[in-house]
Amino acid sequence: MRRVRNLLTTLAFLLPFKRLKVRVLNLLGHSIHPTAYLGINLVKSVGRFELAEGTAIGNFNVIGGIDRVEMGVGARINYLNLITSGITLPTDPGAERNDVARTLRMGAHSRIMTMHVIDCSGGLVLGEDCWLTGMRSTVLTHVFDPHDGGVIVEPVELEKGSVVSTNCTLLAGAVIGEGALLAAGSTVWTRQELKAENLAGGVPARRLAPIKINDWGYRWQRYGG
């Protein structure tokens, strides 16, 4: 039964008709607001979509192998992104597992732009008004553990109003503080936390200067959306 539902979800996301697509997905047990925009995407083995008012998923994204996609009011995923889970988590009931594993959570008005590679094994959480902007950034929520061996599987979090510039790398357990800006081409290492309201950059990223992003900087309409 689960396989049939997954197959029907895949087919629904390939439909060119928005209203029919939303209706079919809701009949399959997803929760899609009537105002959500859903482009033509390849979706495989996603447990549940929860898309609020005014959300949008553009065309030609690949989304697969994750348990849940949650998008708050006005949140957007642009196009040509790869969003998946790169590791199978333990099924042992006693095994430790964080509550956002295999999940993409986007707060209200958060954005994922274009051609990013996002691993949701440990989970990716974007707070309100967060931007994963530009192109070609990589979010990797499972990494090799050089101390104890095995794999570290932990969520990556962008706190409210934080912005990640183009071509960055975020590793498992990374936290981008509230209102922080990560400069282009930077890397945030495993379990590294960036201070709120600061510009950070480099490999690994380090604090460069205080910064305050004006509220108008988050307004999607400024960028033609």
GURO-712767 format. One record per residue (C-alpha): residue number from 1; x, z, y. Coordinates in Angstrom, 3 decimals. Layout:
! GURO-712767
@resi: NUM | x: X | z: Z | y: Y
...
//
This chain:
! GURO-712767
@resi: 1 | x: 0.000 | z: 0.000 | y: 0.000
@resi: 2 | x: 2.831 | z: 0.835 | y: 2.392
@resi: 3 | x: 4.529 | z: -2.476 | y: 1.676
@resi: 4 | x: 1.311 | z: -4.356 | y: 2.400
@resi: 5 | x: 0.890 | z: -2.504 | y: 5.712
@resi: 6 | x: 4.495 | z: -3.252 | y: 6.672
@resi: 7 | x: 4.011 | z: -6.929 | y: 5.843
@resi: 8 | x: 0.805 | z: -7.117 | y: 7.893
@resi: 9 | x: 2.561 | z: -5.394 | y: 10.804
@resi: 10 | x: 5.336 | z: -8.002 | y: 10.613
@resi: 11 | x: 2.793 | z: -10.831 | y: 10.655
@resi: 12 | x: 0.833 | z: -9.260 | y: 13.527
@resi: 13 | x: 3.912 | z: -9.147 | y: 15.757
@resi: 14 | x: 4.431 | z: -12.865 | y: 15.162
@resi: 15 | x: 0.971 | z: -13.715 | y: 16.475
@resi: 16 | x: 0.922 | z: -15.478 | y: 19.860
@resi: 17 | x: -2.455 | z: -14.000 | y: 20.829
@resi: 18 | x: -2.031 | z: -10.692 | y: 22.693
@resi: 19 | x: -5.526 | z: -9.246 | y: 22.305
@resi: 20 | x: -5.767 | z: -10.128 | y: 18.625
@resi: 21 | x: -2.288 | z: -8.728 | y: 18.023
@resi: 22 | x: -3.151 | z: -5.368 | y: 19.597
@resi: 23 | x: -6.439 | z: -5.191 | y: 17.714
@resi: 24 | x: -4.816 | z: -5.923 | y: 14.349
@resi: 25 | x: -2.032 | z: -3.384 | y: 14.899
@resi: 26 | x: -4.529 | z: -0.663 | y: 15.789
@resi: 27 | x: -6.522 | z: -1.466 | y: 12.656
@resi: 28 | x: -3.289 | z: -0.984 | y: 10.699
@resi: 29 | x: -2.938 | z: 2.569 | y: 12.015
@resi: 30 | x: -0.687 | z: 2.042 | y: 15.022
@resi: 31 | x: -1.668 | z: 3.307 | y: 18.476
@resi: 32 | x: -1.408 | z: 0.494 | y: 21.036
@resi: 33 | x: -3.046 | z: 0.775 | y: 24.465
@resi: 34 | x: -5.140 | z: -2.308 | y: 25.374
@resi: 35 | x: -2.956 | z: -2.935 | y: 28.440
@resi: 36 | x: 0.284 | z: -3.093 | y: 26.422
@resi: 37 | x: 2.094 | z: -6.425 | y: 26.356
@resi: 38 | x: 3.602 | z: -7.467 | y: 23.028
@resi: 39 | x: 5.695 | z: -10.607 | y: 22.777
@resi: 40 | x: 6.681 | z: -12.462 | y: 19.635
@resi: 41 | x: 9.091 | z: -10.198 | y: 17.749
@resi: 42 | x: 10.482 | z: -9.744 | y: 14.262
@resi: 43 | x: 9.338 | z: -6.305 | y: 13.121
@resi: 44 | x: 10.071 | z: -5.006 | y: 9.638
@resi: 45 | x: 9.439 | z: -1.594 | y: 8.087
@resi: 46 | x: 8.465 | z: 0.355 | y: 11.195
@resi: 47 | x: 6.242 | z: 3.296 | y: 10.306
@resi: 48 | x: 4.262 | z: 3.592 | y: 13.536
@resi: 49 | x: 4.122 | z: 2.254 | y: 17.075
@resi: 50 | x: 2.720 | z: 4.533 | y: 19.778
@resi: 51 | x: 2.556 | z: 2.493 | y: 22.984
@resi: 52 | x: 0.955 | z: 3.934 | y: 26.120
@resi: 53 | x: -0.692 | z: 2.221 | y: 29.095
@resi: 54 | x: 1.294 | z: -0.567 | y: 30.729
@resi: 55 | x: 4.072 | z: -0.677 | y: 28.143
@resi: 56 | x: 5.741 | z: -3.945 | y: 27.258
@resi: 57 | x: 7.924 | z: -5.328 | y: 24.465
@resi: 58 | x: 9.225 | z: -8.768 | y: 25.420
@resi: 59 | x: 10.022 | z: -11.682 | y: 23.146
@resi: 60 | x: 12.572 | z: -12.138 | y: 20.374
@resi: 61 | x: 13.516 | z: -8.529 | y: 19.686
@resi: 62 | x: 14.339 | z: -7.429 | y: 16.129
@resi: 63 | x: 12.969 | z: -3.974 | y: 15.308
@resi: 64 | x: 13.229 | z: -2.601 | y: 11.812
@resi: 65 | x: 13.906 | z: 0.229 | y: 9.413
@resi: 66 | x: 12.743 | z: 3.058 | y: 11.676
@resi: 67 | x: 9.919 | z: 5.552 | y: 11.366
@resi: 68 | x: 8.443 | z: 5.531 | y: 14.855
@resi: 69 | x: 8.592 | z: 3.773 | y: 18.216
@resi: 70 | x: 7.110 | z: 5.809 | y: 21.086
@resi: 71 | x: 6.830 | z: 4.329 | y: 24.584
@resi: 72 | x: 5.449 | z: 6.282 | y: 27.538
@resi: 73 | x: 3.430 | z: 4.843 | y: 30.413
@resi: 74 | x: 5.055 | z: 1.729 | y: 31.860
@resi: 75 | x: 8.077 | z: 1.787 | y: 29.536
@resi: 76 | x: 9.590 | z: -1.611 | y: 28.745
@resi: 77 | x: 11.857 | z: -3.268 | y: 26.202
@resi: 78 | x: 13.015 | z: -6.626 | y: 27.533
@resi: 79 | x: 14.133 | z: -9.275 | y: 25.023
@resi: 80 | x: 16.772 | z: -10.163 | y: 22.433
@resi: 81 | x: 17.533 | z: -6.565 | y: 21.456
@resi: 82 | x: 18.407 | z: -5.387 | y: 17.939
@resi: 83 | x: 16.812 | z: -2.000 | y: 17.254
@resi: 84 | x: 17.282 | z: -0.670 | y: 13.752
@resi: 85 | x: 18.481 | z: 2.156 | y: 11.522
@resi: 86 | x: 21.878 | z: 1.744 | y: 9.926
@resi: 87 | x: 21.730 | z: 4.537 | y: 7.370
@resi: 88 | x: 19.296 | z: 6.034 | y: 4.882
@resi: 89 | x: 18.780 | z: 9.726 | y: 5.571
@resi: 90 | x: 18.661 | z: 12.384 | y: 2.843
@resi: 91 | x: 15.292 | z: 12.764 | y: 1.127
@resi: 92 | x: 16.098 | z: 16.267 | y: -0.170
@resi: 93 | x: 13.566 | z: 18.643 | y: 1.482
@resi: 94 | x: 16.350 | z: 21.181 | y: 2.008
@resi: 95 | x: 18.653 | z: 18.729 | y: 3.781
@resi: 96 | x: 19.149 | z: 19.179 | y: 7.504
@resi: 97 | x: 17.482 | z: 16.491 | y: 9.601
@resi: 98 | x: 16.761 | z: 16.358 | y: 13.320
@resi: 99 | x: 13.180 | z: 15.797 | y: 14.470
@resi: 100 | x: 13.912 | z: 12.462 | y: 16.164
@resi: 101 | x: 15.828 | z: 10.846 | y: 13.302
@resi: 102 | x: 14.911 | z: 7.167 | y: 12.776
@resi: 103 | x: 12.896 | z: 7.250 | y: 15.987
@resi: 104 | x: 12.997 | z: 5.501 | y: 19.357
@resi: 105 | x: 11.385 | z: 7.601 | y: 22.114
@resi: 106 | x: 11.052 | z: 6.203 | y: 25.624
@resi: 107 | x: 9.674 | z: 8.286 | y: 28.485
@resi: 108 | x: 7.458 | z: 6.927 | y: 31.230
@resi: 109 | x: 8.914 | z: 3.935 | y: 33.109
@resi: 110 | x: 12.134 | z: 3.877 | y: 31.088
@resi: 111 | x: 13.745 | z: 0.496 | y: 30.388
@resi: 112 | x: 15.838 | z: -1.201 | y: 27.717
@resi: 113 | x: 17.017 | z: -4.523 | y: 29.067
@resi: 114 | x: 18.644 | z: -7.392 | y: 27.141
@resi: 115 | x: 20.897 | z: -8.063 | y: 24.132
@resi: 116 | x: 21.638 | z: -4.442 | y: 23.279
@resi: 117 | x: 22.378 | z: -3.184 | y: 19.745
@resi: 118 | x: 20.633 | z: 0.120 | y: 19.100
@resi: 119 | x: 21.036 | z: 2.179 | y: 15.941
@resi: 120 | x: 18.233 | z: 4.736 | y: 15.632
@resi: 121 | x: 19.491 | z: 6.486 | y: 12.487
@resi: 122 | x: 19.860 | z: 9.760 | y: 14.368
@resi: 123 | x: 17.285 | z: 8.831 | y: 16.998
@resi: 124 | x: 17.455 | z: 7.552 | y: 20.566
@resi: 125 | x: 15.628 | z: 9.486 | y: 23.303
@resi: 126 | x: 15.194 | z: 8.130 | y: 26.823
@resi: 127 | x: 13.665 | z: 10.462 | y: 29.396
@resi: 128 | x: 11.470 | z: 9.301 | y: 32.268
@resi: 129 | x: 12.918 | z: 6.599 | y: 34.533
@resi: 130 | x: 15.969 | z: 5.996 | y: 32.346
@resi: 131 | x: 17.653 | z: 2.596 | y: 32.247
@resi: 132 | x: 19.730 | z: 1.055 | y: 29.480
@resi: 133 | x: 20.490 | z: -1.841 | y: 31.767
@resi: 134 | x: 22.605 | z: -4.992 | y: 31.760
@resi: 135 | x: 23.593 | z: -6.529 | y: 28.405
@resi: 136 | x: 25.582 | z: -5.893 | y: 25.224
@resi: 137 | x: 25.648 | z: -2.100 | y: 25.113
@resi: 138 | x: 25.854 | z: -0.410 | y: 21.718
@resi: 139 | x: 24.143 | z: 2.848 | y: 20.771
@resi: 140 | x: 25.470 | z: 4.158 | y: 17.447
@resi: 141 | x: 23.805 | z: 7.344 | y: 16.216
@resi: 142 | x: 25.701 | z: 7.572 | y: 12.936
@resi: 143 | x: 29.506 | z: 7.734 | y: 12.947
@resi: 144 | x: 32.334 | z: 8.681 | y: 10.599
@resi: 145 | x: 33.286 | z: 12.360 | y: 10.639
@resi: 146 | x: 37.123 | z: 12.496 | y: 10.787
@resi: 147 | x: 37.264 | z: 16.273 | y: 10.215
@resi: 148 | x: 34.949 | z: 16.933 | y: 7.285
@resi: 149 | x: 34.460 | z: 13.426 | y: 5.985
@resi: 150 | x: 31.072 | z: 11.841 | y: 5.504
@resi: 151 | x: 28.871 | z: 10.767 | y: 8.382
@resi: 152 | x: 27.620 | z: 12.487 | y: 11.554
@resi: 153 | x: 23.991 | z: 11.528 | y: 12.195
@resi: 154 | x: 22.794 | z: 12.856 | y: 15.558
@resi: 155 | x: 20.535 | z: 11.582 | y: 18.352
@resi: 156 | x: 21.731 | z: 10.009 | y: 21.583
@resi: 157 | x: 19.869 | z: 11.243 | y: 24.656
@resi: 158 | x: 19.494 | z: 9.861 | y: 28.157
@resi: 159 | x: 18.050 | z: 12.606 | y: 30.347
@resi: 160 | x: 15.578 | z: 11.890 | y: 33.155
@resi: 161 | x: 16.719 | z: 9.290 | y: 35.654
@resi: 162 | x: 20.041 | z: 8.497 | y: 33.988
@resi: 163 | x: 21.384 | z: 4.945 | y: 33.934
@resi: 164 | x: 23.737 | z: 3.227 | y: 31.486
@resi: 165 | x: 25.414 | z: 0.112 | y: 32.891
@resi: 166 | x: 26.273 | z: -3.082 | y: 31.042
@resi: 167 | x: 28.555 | z: -3.303 | y: 27.984
@resi: 168 | x: 28.823 | z: 0.431 | y: 27.246
@resi: 169 | x: 29.136 | z: 2.309 | y: 23.954
@resi: 170 | x: 27.303 | z: 5.566 | y: 23.197
@resi: 171 | x: 28.170 | z: 7.421 | y: 19.987
@resi: 172 | x: 26.235 | z: 9.985 | y: 17.956
@resi: 173 | x: 25.338 | z: 13.181 | y: 19.798
@resi: 174 | x: 26.111 | z: 11.739 | y: 23.253
@resi: 175 | x: 24.079 | z: 13.070 | y: 26.184
@resi: 176 | x: 23.848 | z: 11.352 | y: 29.563
@resi: 177 | x: 22.871 | z: 14.058 | y: 32.057
@resi: 178 | x: 19.904 | z: 13.879 | y: 34.406
@resi: 179 | x: 20.441 | z: 11.338 | y: 37.172
@resi: 180 | x: 23.920 | z: 10.382 | y: 35.915
@resi: 181 | x: 25.298 | z: 6.842 | y: 36.038
@resi: 182 | x: 27.637 | z: 5.506 | y: 33.336
@resi: 183 | x: 29.871 | z: 2.736 | y: 34.699
@resi: 184 | x: 30.111 | z: -0.677 | y: 33.050
@resi: 185 | x: 32.369 | z: -0.963 | y: 30.003
@resi: 186 | x: 32.542 | z: 2.788 | y: 29.362
@resi: 187 | x: 32.387 | z: 4.754 | y: 26.111
@resi: 188 | x: 30.747 | z: 8.131 | y: 25.577
@resi: 189 | x: 32.310 | z: 9.715 | y: 22.509
@resi: 190 | x: 30.640 | z: 11.647 | y: 19.708
@resi: 191 | x: 28.881 | z: 14.773 | y: 21.032
@resi: 192 | x: 30.207 | z: 14.193 | y: 24.540
@resi: 193 | x: 27.950 | z: 15.318 | y: 27.399
@resi: 194 | x: 28.068 | z: 13.756 | y: 30.859
@resi: 195 | x: 27.327 | z: 15.989 | y: 33.833
@resi: 196 | x: 24.063 | z: 15.443 | y: 35.726
@resi: 197 | x: 24.072 | z: 13.477 | y: 39.007
@resi: 198 | x: 27.589 | z: 12.200 | y: 38.593
@resi: 199 | x: 29.200 | z: 8.799 | y: 38.160
@resi: 200 | x: 31.237 | z: 8.671 | y: 34.932
@resi: 201 | x: 33.383 | z: 5.902 | y: 33.520
@resi: 202 | x: 36.282 | z: 4.968 | y: 31.289
@resi: 203 | x: 37.185 | z: 5.275 | y: 27.608
@resi: 204 | x: 36.328 | z: 8.002 | y: 26.958
@resi: 205 | x: 34.055 | z: 8.446 | y: 29.965
@resi: 206 | x: 35.100 | z: 11.059 | y: 32.517
@resi: 207 | x: 33.558 | z: 12.353 | y: 35.717
@resi: 208 | x: 34.486 | z: 10.148 | y: 38.692
@resi: 209 | x: 32.316 | z: 11.271 | y: 41.614
@resi: 210 | x: 28.996 | z: 12.880 | y: 42.490
@resi: 211 | x: 26.135 | z: 10.408 | y: 42.846
@resi: 212 | x: 22.489 | z: 10.496 | y: 43.859
@resi: 213 | x: 20.286 | z: 7.603 | y: 42.762
@resi: 214 | x: 17.497 | z: 7.019 | y: 45.273
@resi: 215 | x: 13.967 | z: 7.019 | y: 43.892
@resi: 216 | x: 13.444 | z: 3.389 | y: 44.933
@resi: 217 | x: 16.265 | z: 2.405 | y: 42.599
@resi: 218 | x: 14.009 | z: 3.043 | y: 39.605
@resi: 219 | x: 11.134 | z: 0.848 | y: 40.788
@resi: 220 | x: 10.760 | z: -2.056 | y: 38.414
@resi: 221 | x: 9.059 | z: -4.230 | y: 41.059
@resi: 222 | x: 12.356 | z: -4.447 | y: 42.951
@resi: 223 | x: 13.814 | z: -6.438 | y: 40.076
@resi: 224 | x: 11.045 | z: -8.988 | y: 39.659
@resi: 225 | x: 9.070 | z: -7.171 | y: 36.943
//
